[in-house]
Amino acid sequence: MRIRVVTTEYPPFFGGVGTWAGAVAGALVGAGHEVDVFARFGEPAADMSFHRLRGPSWNRWGHLWAAAALRPRLGRDDVVLCSTWPLALALPDDRPVLVGWHGSDLTRPALVPGRDRVAARAKNLPVSRFLGGLLGAPHTVLPFPIEPMAPALRGDTILSVSRLIEPKGVDRVLRLGARLGRPVVVVGEGPERVKLEALAARLGVRARFLGATRDIPWDGTWALALLSRPYADGSGAEGLGLVLLEAAARGIPTIGSAVGGIPEAASVVLRDLDNDDVPALPPAEDVQGWLDRHHGVRRCVETLEAAMAGR
């Protein structure tokens, strides 16, 4: 089956949607499907065709540039999988489409009209039960296609991997590190970096800021922490946090805040970040066993194939 994966981001681009699109496309290729990728950012993989999406004013008109690239190449029986809902606007309303839902694409105000219309006609594939509950339309939660791998070497560091923006709660990770007396490694880049570096110095936390690197130092990690918060207006809750699953694949336990879909993936959830004791973290085999029961390539591909069969 030929599947057209349409996405804003694709590996090696650093970010959740890019990670999701690359993993899902790779899983489909591994299952014997023919995959063509249409992406705004990223690089082609050796085992699939790659088409660059280009155009100005992307947030407002991106679906038109996607349509211009996609429609001339689209066969009648091709399946279209869009990583985010605005890209589905590239297709006629009577064209079946699968749509992934990740977080801010659903929990933040829409920049262009049509979100409810897309949700009503698409095969909706949110990454968490939390997001599925917000859709108001039929959906199936899509397992992430990641498998347990060689466990990382445990150490004493708290690891944070995210964009350095206020809702990601990296300041909370630094405060947790100070409270527990543990060093913190921060992977990611963003406008909050200078402020976060100053906070680390003020708290006396041994913190290393590595920038937006794909060479994440998993070895030496005690736990990965994702302590996101919504925006001030209450919108923008974390949809799931794929980095929690990437850590679990390596046997690294995770600490999360009680926000959005994070409790569905974190090993430990802290509701009072300033006062809650951190309980004993599960061993690597328990963390990987949980991942194996809930995610994985087989579960992801079977869910996608069922959605495609019912299109």
VOZA-705973 format. One record per residue (C-alpha): residue number from 1; x, y, z. Coordinates in steps of 0.02 Angstrom, whole numbers, plus 32768, in hexadecimal, padded with zeros to 4 digits. Each point is the difference from the previous one (the first is absolute). Example, Ala and Ser with C-alpha at 12.3 -4.5 7.8 and 13.67 -1.06 7.14 Angstrom:
node nr->1; px->8267; py->7F1F; pz->8186
node nr->2; px->8045; py->80AC; pz->7FDF
***
This chain:
node nr->1; px->8000; py->8000; pz->8000
node nr->2; px->8040; py->80AE; pz->7FD6
node nr->3; px->7FF7; py->8078; pz->8093
node nr->4; px->8020; py->80BA; pz->7FF1
node nr->5; px->803F; py->8045; pz->80A6
node nr->6; px->7FE7; py->80BD; pz->8004
node nr->7; px->8057; py->805C; pz->808E
node nr->8; px->8048; py->80A7; pz->8031
node nr->9; px->8099; py->7FB0; pz->8051
node nr->10; px->8065; py->7F63; pz->7FDF
node nr->11; px->80A4; py->7FBD; pz->8048
node nr->12; px->8082; py->8039; pz->8022
node nr->13; px->7F95; py->8097; pz->8030
node nr->14; px->7FFA; py->800F; pz->80BD
node nr->15; px->7F4E; py->7FF5; pz->8043
node nr->16; px->7F6C; py->7F91; pz->802A
node nr->17; px->7FA5; py->8007; pz->7F59
node nr->18; px->80A0; py->7FDC; pz->7FA0
node nr->19; px->802B; py->7F6E; pz->8072
node nr->20; px->7F50; py->7FBA; pz->7FEE
node nr->21; px->7FFD; py->8012; pz->7F42
node nr->22; px->80A9; py->7FAD; pz->7FEB
node nr->23; px->7FD8; py->7F70; pz->8074
node nr->24; px->7F55; py->7FDE; pz->7FB3
node nr->25; px->8041; py->800A; pz->7F4D
node nr->26; px->808E; py->7F8A; pz->802C
node nr->27; px->7F88; py->7F84; pz->8051
node nr->28; px->7F93; py->7FFF; pz->7F64
node nr->29; px->8095; py->7FE2; pz->7F8E
node nr->30; px->8038; py->7F72; pz->8071
node nr->31; px->7F54; py->7FB3; pz->7FEF
node nr->32; px->8012; py->7FFE; pz->7F42
node nr->33; px->7FA0; py->809D; pz->7FD1
node nr->34; px->803C; py->807C; pz->7F7D
node nr->35; px->8014; py->80A9; pz->8054
node nr->36; px->8016; py->80AD; pz->7FB4
node nr->37; px->8028; py->808E; pz->8078
node nr->38; px->7FCD; py->80B5; pz->7FE1
node nr->39; px->8054; py->806F; pz->8082
node nr->40; px->802A; py->80B6; pz->801D
node nr->41; px->8099; py->7FDB; pz->806B
node nr->42; px->806D; py->7F64; pz->8005
node nr->43; px->806B; py->7F92; pz->7F92
node nr->44; px->7FD3; py->7F6C; pz->7F90
node nr->45; px->8016; py->7F4E; pz->803B
node nr->46; px->804F; py->7F7F; pz->7F8D
node nr->47; px->7F68; py->7F8E; pz->7FFC
node nr->48; px->7F77; py->807C; pz->7FD0
node nr->49; px->7FDE; py->808F; pz->7F87
node nr->50; px->800E; py->80B0; pz->8048
node nr->51; px->7FAD; py->80A0; pz->7FC2
node nr->52; px->8026; py->80AB; pz->8049
node nr->53; px->7F6C; py->806E; pz->802E
node nr->54; px->8024; py->80B8; pz->7FDD
node nr->55; px->7F9F; py->80A0; pz->800D
node nr->56; px->7FF3; py->80A7; pz->805D
node nr->57; px->7F8A; py->802A; pz->8091
node nr->58; px->7FFF; py->7F49; pz->8030
node nr->59; px->7F93; py->800B; pz->809D
node nr->60; px->7F73; py->804E; pz->7F9C
node nr->61; px->8015; py->7FB3; pz->7F54
node nr->62; px->8064; py->7F61; pz->801F
node nr->63; px->7F71; py->7F8F; pz->7FCA
node nr->64; px->8000; py->8054; pz->7F55
node nr->65; px->80BA; py->7FE2; pz->7FE6
node nr->66; px->7FE6; py->7F4C; pz->8039
node nr->67; px->7F71; py->7FED; pz->7F85
node nr->68; px->806B; py->8043; pz->7F71
node nr->69; px->8086; py->7F7E; pz->8024
node nr->70; px->7F90; py->7F6D; pz->802A
node nr->71; px->7F6B; py->8003; pz->7F8B
node nr->72; px->805C; py->7FEB; pz->7F5A
node nr->73; px->8053; py->7F62; pz->8045
node nr->74; px->7F69; py->7FB6; pz->8058
node nr->75; px->7FB8; py->7F5E; pz->7FBD
node nr->76; px->7F4B; py->7FD1; pz->8019
node nr->77; px->8028; py->7F72; pz->8078
node nr->78; px->808E; py->8055; pz->805F
node nr->79; px->7FED; py->8014; pz->80BC
node nr->80; px->8028; py->80AC; pz->8047
node nr->81; px->8040; py->800F; pz->80B2
node nr->82; px->8013; py->80B2; pz->8041
node nr->83; px->806A; py->8020; pz->8099
node nr->84; px->7F94; py->8096; pz->8032
node nr->85; px->7F4F; py->8030; pz->7FD7
node nr->86; px->801E; py->80A1; pz->7F99
node nr->87; px->805A; py->7F98; pz->7F7D
node nr->88; px->7F5F; py->7F9D; pz->7FE4
node nr->89; px->7FB6; py->80A0; pz->7FB8
node nr->90; px->806D; py->7FDC; pz->7F68
node nr->91; px->7F84; py->7F77; pz->7FCF
node nr->92; px->7F4C; py->800C; pz->7FC1
node nr->93; px->7F7E; py->7FDF; pz->8087
node nr->94; px->7FCE; py->7F5D; pz->7FAC
node nr->95; px->80B2; py->7FBB; pz->8002
node nr->96; px->8022; py->7F85; pz->8090
node nr->97; px->808E; py->8037; pz->8070
node nr->98; px->8058; py->7FC5; pz->809F
node nr->99; px->8033; py->8089; pz->8079
node nr->100; px->8077; py->7FFC; pz->8094
node nr->101; px->7FDC; py->8071; pz->8096
node nr->102; px->808F; py->802D; pz->8074
node nr->103; px->7FD7; py->808C; pz->807A
node nr->104; px->8001; py->80B9; pz->7FD7
node nr->105; px->7FAC; py->7FDC; pz->7F59
node nr->106; px->7F68; py->7FD4; pz->806B
node nr->107; px->801B; py->8055; pz->80A8
node nr->108; px->8027; py->80AE; pz->7FB9
node nr->109; px->7F8E; py->8072; pz->7F99
node nr->110; px->8003; py->7FD5; pz->7F48
node nr->111; px->8060; py->8078; pz->7F90
node nr->112; px->7F93; py->7FD6; pz->7F69
node nr->113; px->7F49; py->7FC9; pz->7FF9
node nr->114; px->7FCF; py->7F4C; pz->7FE0
node nr->115; px->803E; py->7F9A; pz->8094
node nr->116; px->7F55; py->7FBC; pz->8030
node nr->117; px->7FD9; py->7FDB; pz->7F49
node nr->118; px->80A1; py->7F9B; pz->7FEE
node nr->119; px->7FE0; py->7FA1; pz->80A3
node nr->120; px->7F50; py->7FD5; pz->7FC6
node nr->121; px->8038; py->7FAF; pz->7F5C
node nr->122; px->80AD; py->7FBA; pz->8029
node nr->123; px->803C; py->7F5D; pz->804A
node nr->124; px->8042; py->8054; pz->809E
node nr->125; px->809E; py->7FBA; pz->8051
node nr->126; px->802A; py->8062; pz->809F
node nr->127; px->809C; py->7FD1; pz->8060
node nr->128; px->7FA4; py->7FF7; pz->80A8
node nr->129; px->7F58; py->7FDE; pz->8050
node nr->130; px->8005; py->80B2; pz->8041
node nr->131; px->8002; py->8048; pz->7F50
node nr->132; px->7F7E; py->7F83; pz->7FC6
node nr->133; px->7F8B; py->8042; pz->8086
node nr->134; px->8013; py->80B1; pz->7FBC
node nr->135; px->7FDC; py->7FD2; pz->7F4B
node nr->136; px->7F44; py->7FED; pz->800B
node nr->137; px->800A; py->7F86; pz->7F6D
node nr->138; px->8021; py->7F45; pz->7FE8
node nr->139; px->80B7; py->7FD6; pz->8018
node nr->140; px->807F; py->7F78; pz->8026
node nr->141; px->8098; py->8022; pz->806B
node nr->142; px->809A; py->7FD5; pz->7F99
node nr->143; px->808B; py->7FA3; pz->805D
node nr->144; px->80AC; py->8047; pz->7FE0
node nr->145; px->8070; py->7F8B; pz->7F99
node nr->146; px->8092; py->7FF1; pz->8077
node nr->147; px->804B; py->7F61; pz->8049
node nr->148; px->8067; py->7FDD; pz->809D
node nr->149; px->80BA; py->800A; pz->7FDE
node nr->150; px->80A2; py->7FE9; pz->805F
node nr->151; px->7FE5; py->8055; pz->80A8
node nr->152; px->8060; py->80A0; pz->801F
node nr->153; px->8082; py->8005; pz->8089
node nr->154; px->7FAE; py->804D; pz->8098
node nr->155; px->804F; py->8093; pz->8059
node nr->156; px->7FCA; py->8090; pz->806F
node nr->157; px->7FC9; py->8082; pz->7F80
node nr->158; px->7F52; py->8043; pz->7FDF
node nr->159; px->7FEA; py->8013; pz->7F44
node nr->160; px->7F8D; py->807F; pz->7FAB
node nr->161; px->7FDF; py->7FF8; pz->7F44
node nr->162; px->7F8C; py->8085; pz->7FBA
node nr->163; px->7FF4; py->80A9; pz->7FAF
node nr->164; px->8033; py->8087; pz->807A
node nr->165; px->7F5A; py->8058; pz->800C
node nr->166; px->7F9F; py->8029; pz->809E
node nr->167; px->7F76; py->7F7A; pz->7FEF
node nr->168; px->8080; py->7F73; pz->7FF8
node nr->169; px->802A; py->801F; pz->80B7
node nr->170; px->80BD; py->7FF0; pz->7FF7
node nr->171; px->8008; py->807B; pz->8091
node nr->172; px->7FA1; py->7F7D; pz->8065
node nr->173; px->8081; py->7F7C; pz->7FD1
node nr->174; px->808A; py->8072; pz->8040
node nr->175; px->7FA2; py->801C; pz->80A2
node nr->176; px->7FE8; py->7F44; pz->8012
node nr->177; px->80B9; py->7FE7; pz->7FE6
node nr->178; px->8025; py->807F; pz->8088
node nr->179; px->7F85; py->7FAE; pz->8076
node nr->180; px->8048; py->7F53; pz->7FE5
node nr->181; px->80B4; py->8036; pz->7FF7
node nr->182; px->8018; py->7FB6; pz->7F53
node nr->183; px->8055; py->804A; pz->7F66
node nr->184; px->7F94; py->802A; pz->7F69
node nr->185; px->8025; py->7FEE; pz->7F47
node nr->186; px->7F93; py->8069; pz->7F8C
node nr->187; px->7FF0; py->7FD2; pz->7F48
node nr->188; px->7FA3; py->807E; pz->7F96
node nr->189; px->8003; py->80B3; pz->7FC5
node nr->190; px->7F87; py->8091; pz->800D
node nr->191; px->7FDF; py->80B1; pz->803D
node nr->192; px->8004; py->7FCF; pz->80B9
node nr->193; px->80B4; py->7FC3; pz->7FFE
node nr->194; px->8053; py->809B; pz->804B
node nr->195; px->7F7C; py->800B; pz->8087
node nr->196; px->8012; py->7F47; pz->8029
node nr->197; px->80BD; py->800A; pz->8009
node nr->198; px->7FEF; py->8091; pz->807B
node nr->199; px->7F82; py->7F9C; pz->8067
node nr->200; px->8076; py->7F6B; pz->8008
node nr->201; px->808C; py->8070; pz->803F
node nr->202; px->7F8D; py->804F; pz->8081
node nr->203; px->7FC5; py->7F56; pz->803F
node nr->204; px->80B0; py->7FBC; pz->8006
node nr->205; px->7FD2; py->7F6F; pz->7F8D
node nr->206; px->808A; py->7FAA; pz->7F9F
node nr->207; px->7FB0; py->8016; pz->7F56
node nr->208; px->8041; py->7FE3; pz->7F50
node nr->209; px->7FA3; py->804C; pz->7F6C
node nr->210; px->802A; py->7FA0; pz->7F61
node nr->211; px->7F91; py->8059; pz->7F82
node nr->212; px->7F98; py->7FA9; pz->7F7A
node nr->213; px->8068; py->7F65; pz->7FE4
node nr->214; px->7FC4; py->7F55; pz->7FC9
node nr->215; px->808F; py->7FB1; pz->8061
node nr->216; px->7F9D; py->7FF3; pz->80A0
node nr->217; px->806C; py->7FC5; pz->8092
node nr->218; px->7F8F; py->7F73; pz->803C
node nr->219; px->808E; py->7FAA; pz->805C
node nr->220; px->801B; py->8047; pz->80AD
node nr->221; px->7F49; py->802E; pz->8016
node nr->222; px->7FA4; py->7FDA; pz->80A1
node nr->223; px->7F57; py->8039; pz->7FBB
node nr->224; px->7FB9; py->8067; pz->7F72
node nr->225; px->7F8B; py->808A; pz->803A
node nr->226; px->7F75; py->8052; pz->7F9B
node nr->227; px->7FA8; py->807C; pz->8072
node nr->228; px->7F97; py->8061; pz->7F82
node nr->229; px->7F79; py->807D; pz->802D
node nr->230; px->7F75; py->804E; pz->7F97
node nr->231; px->800A; py->80B2; pz->7FC2
node nr->232; px->7FBD; py->8088; pz->8072
node nr->233; px->7F55; py->7FF7; pz->7FAB
node nr->234; px->7FF3; py->7F46; pz->8027
node nr->235; px->801F; py->7FC6; pz->7F4E
node nr->236; px->8091; py->7F9F; pz->7FB7
node nr->237; px->800B; py->7F69; pz->8075
node nr->238; px->8082; py->7F7E; pz->7FCE
node nr->239; px->7FB1; py->7F7E; pz->7F8F
node nr->240; px->806E; py->7F71; pz->803C
node nr->241; px->80BB; py->8022; pz->7FF6
node nr->242; px->8053; py->7F85; pz->7F89
node nr->243; px->80A5; py->801A; pz->8058
node nr->244; px->7FB6; py->7FA1; pz->8093
node nr->245; px->7FEF; py->7F69; pz->7F8E
node nr->246; px->80AF; py->8017; pz->7FB8
node nr->247; px->8044; py->7FFC; pz->80B2
node nr->248; px->7F96; py->7F68; pz->802D
node nr->249; px->8045; py->7FA2; pz->7F6A
node nr->250; px->80AC; py->8011; pz->8051
node nr->251; px->7FC1; py->7FC9; pz->80AB
node nr->252; px->800A; py->80B0; pz->8048
node nr->253; px->7F72; py->8029; pz->807A
node nr->254; px->7FA6; py->80A3; pz->7FE5
node nr->255; px->7FB6; py->8086; pz->8070
node nr->256; px->7F6C; py->8065; pz->7FC0
node nr->257; px->7F88; py->8087; pz->8034
node nr->258; px->7F45; py->7FDE; pz->800C
node nr->259; px->7FDC; py->805C; pz->7F5D
node nr->260; px->7FAA; py->7FC6; pz->7F61
node nr->261; px->8038; py->7F56; pz->7FC4
node nr->262; px->80A1; py->7FFA; pz->8066
node nr->263; px->7FB7; py->7F8C; pz->8086
node nr->264; px->7FDE; py->7F7F; pz->7F77
node nr->265; px->80BB; py->7FEE; pz->7FE0
node nr->266; px->8063; py->8035; pz->809A
node nr->267; px->8041; py->7F81; pz->807E
node nr->268; px->7FDD; py->8079; pz->8090
node nr->269; px->7F89; py->8095; pz->8003
node nr->270; px->801D; py->8091; pz->8077
node nr->271; px->7F66; py->8069; pz->8026
node nr->272; px->8055; py->8078; pz->807A
node nr->273; px->80A8; py->801E; pz->7FAF
node nr->274; px->8047; py->8061; pz->8093
node nr->275; px->7FD0; py->7F88; pz->808A
node nr->276; px->7FD8; py->7F51; pz->7FBF
node nr->277; px->8080; py->7F7C; pz->802D
node nr->278; px->8043; py->7FA5; pz->7F68
node nr->279; px->7FD9; py->7F48; pz->801E
node nr->280; px->8077; py->7F75; pz->7FD7
node nr->281; px->8013; py->7FFA; pz->7F45
node nr->282; px->7FDD; py->7F5C; pz->7FA4
node nr->283; px->8091; py->7F98; pz->7FBF
node nr->284; px->802C; py->7FFC; pz->7F48
node nr->285; px->7FA8; py->7F5B; pz->7FDF
node nr->286; px->7F5B; py->8042; pz->8046
node nr->287; px->800D; py->809F; pz->7F9A
node nr->288; px->8022; py->7FA0; pz->7F60
node nr->289; px->7F7B; py->7F80; pz->8028
node nr->290; px->7F7E; py->808B; pz->800D
node nr->291; px->8036; py->8046; pz->7F57
node nr->292; px->7FF7; py->7F53; pz->7FB0
node nr->293; px->7F4D; py->7FE9; pz->803D
node nr->294; px->7FBF; py->80A7; pz->7FC1
node nr->295; px->8066; py->8034; pz->7F68
node nr->296; px->8070; py->7FB5; pz->7F7B
node nr->297; px->800E; py->7FED; pz->7F45
node nr->298; px->7F83; py->7F71; pz->7FF0
node nr->299; px->7F77; py->805A; pz->8060
node nr->300; px->801D; py->80A0; pz->7F9E
node nr->301; px->7FFB; py->7FAC; pz->7F55
node nr->302; px->7F67; py->7F98; pz->802B
node nr->303; px->7FA4; py->809C; pz->8038
node nr->304; px->8030; py->805E; pz->7F62
node nr->305; px->7FD0; py->7F6F; pz->7F8F
node nr->306; px->7F57; py->7FF0; pz->8056
node nr->307; px->7FE3; py->80BA; pz->7FE5
node nr->308; px->8034; py->7FF3; pz->7F4A
node nr->309; px->7F8E; py->7F6B; pz->7FE4
node nr->310; px->7F6C; py->8062; pz->8040
node nr->311; px->8024; py->809E; pz->7FA0
***
